[in-house]
Amino acid sequence: MASILTAGITEAFSSTFTLAAGESATVYLTDAAGPGLPFDACADIQIASAGGEYVPFGTLTRTDPARVLTAVGTFRVNRHPCATAVGIEKN
């Protein structure tokens, strides 16, 4: 596993990562304070369009904190502001 966005409370974008044909990755929320995620934890997974714009691809929340990505493309994750520090990891 690798951190693509360190834990924080402000809106922020992760580093980008690319998946080629046949590759997959799991992206998920992490909580710096302990085993549970805060009630307002939320981040949007985005995929780059052919024109270089990032468009919504999925959402991570406290109740749905992980996604397995199998699509070919370049991705990033946009963390929403939250009350307790939340980070994003990928493996």
Secondary structure as UniProt FT lines:
FT   STRAND          2..8
FT   STRAND          12..13
FT   STRAND          17..19
FT   TURN            21..22
FT   STRAND          25..31
FT   TURN            32..33
FT   TURN            39..40
FT   STRAND          42..48
FT   TURN            50..51
FT   STRAND          54..61
FT   STRAND          66..69
FT   STRAND          73..79
FT   STRAND          86..90
//
